[in-house]
């Protein structure tokens, strides 16, 4: 696997979302990475909605400015970015090829999320954590105050309230596109 020292400002939306998916759920397969992406998307949409009721320049304290990139990079929201972010990452080659299949998949999923394409498989979840952590934390922990929307692999997905936040319906050939590209 190629590695590179990353010394950049993380301004590329696709890269930020892709590395978030890869860093948070690379062992969870396509469904697990997509579910994490849905959480990122749902947070960005919640921030956009909240901004309508605040002065210009306001940012949601947990979800950021309404962009997927900012939702990923908000402090202490995704462990992959804690402590200033990763120091070394696998990289994609100049044509997008990678010996790291999970990373290549993460970039494809990030492109779909940024295009607001695909179904929200988490039923509007804005949070998730591992099964082990959920079982370990005390009953009065924030996670136990939210509704579980999905258990998938090693993660539990949660949200406040009961409203569903959905992405646009997927194109009929989306799954085929993912498999071919």
N, C-alpha and C positions, 0 to 999 in steps of 0.2 A: 504494500500500500504506500503510495506517495504521501509524504507529509511535507508541510511547509509552515514556517513560522508566519503567523498572521500579525501584521502590524498595519491595521487599517481602521478607518472610522466606521465601518459597517453601515454604509449608506446604500448598498444594493439591496433592495427589498427582497428579491428572489433569494439571494444568498442568505440573508438573515432568517427568513422563514424556513428555508431548506435546512440550514444548520440547526435551527431550533428543533425541527421534526426529527432530524437525524440524532441530535444530541439527547433528546428526551425519550425517543421511542425506537431507536434503530433495531432493537431486538424484538420488536412487537409486530413486525411485518407491515404490509400495506395498510391493513385495517387499523392497526394501532397508531401508525404515523398519521393517517388521515384523521383519526379521532383527535389527536393532539392538535392537528391543524384546525379542526372545527372549533376547539377551545380558543385558539388564537383568533380565528375569525369572529367568533361570538363576542370575545372581549373587545375587539376593534369596533364591532357594530354597536355594542353597549356604550362605548366611549363616544361614538359619533352621536348617538341618540342623546346622551347626557349633555354633550356640548351645546345642543340646541337651547338649553336652559341656563347657560353660563356665559360670561363675557368672552370676547374674542381672546384667543391665546390660552384658555383654560385647558388643562389636561386632567383626565381622570386619574386619581392617585394610584390605582392599580393597573388600569388598562391603557393609559397613555392618551395620545392625540387623535385616535380613531383610525390610524394606519396599522396594518398588520405588523410592519417592522417595529413600530413603537410598542405595540402590545407585547412583542417578543422581548424587547430590550428593557422593559420597565424593571427597576431594581427588585431583586428577590422574588420574582414571579416565576421564572423558569430556571431551575438549578443549573442548567447548562451554561447560562450567562452570569452566574454568581461570580463574585470576585473579579469583575472586569472582563469576563469571557474566557474562552479557551485560548491557550497559548500555541497549540499545535493542532492542526486539523488535516484530514485527508483532503486532497484537492481533486477537482475534475480536470481532465486534460483539455487542451484547446478546442477539441470538437465535442466536449461534453462526455467523453468516455471516462470510465473509471473502473478500477478493479474493485471498487467498493460499490456493490450493487445497491446497498441500502442508501448510500448517499445519492446515487443516480436517481433512485426512486423518489427520494426526498425532494430533489430539484423538480421532478415532474409534478409531484403533488403540490409543491409550492406555487408552481405556475397556475395550476387549476384554482387554488385558493385565491391567488391574486386576481384571477379572472372572475371570481365569485361563481365558479362552476362546481357542481357536485352537490350531493345531498348531505345535510348535517346528520351524521349518524349518532350524534350524542344527545339529540333532543334538546339542544340549547345549552349544553354544559359550558360553564365559564371557569371551572376548576377541575383539577384531577390530582390524584396522588396514587401511590402504589397501594396495593391491597395490604401489604405488610405494615405500612405506616398508618393506614386507616384503622387497622385493628389494634395498633399499639398506642395511638394517641388517646387521651382521656375523653370521656363522654362530652365534656363541655368545650372541647376543641372546636374551632370554626367549622371543620369538615363535617362534624356530626350535626351541625345546625342547617346543613344544606340537604337537598333532595338528591338521592342517587338516580342518575338517568341511564347509566350503562356500566356494566362490568365487562371489561375486555382485556384478555391477557393478564398482565400484571398490574393493570390500572383500574381505578374506580373513577368515574366521571360524575360531576355534581353540578347543581345549579340552585340558585335561589328561586323561590316561587314556582309557578307551574306553566308559564308561557313558553311556547316553543319558538325558537329562533331558527329559521331554516335558510340554508343557502339556496340558490336557484336550482331547479331540477337539472340533473345531469343530461348532457346530450346522449342520445342513444348509442353513439359509437365511442363514448368516453372510456369505458372499460377496455374496449378493443385498442384504443389509442394508447392507454397506459401499458397494455401488454406488448404492443408492437414497438413502442418508443422507449 
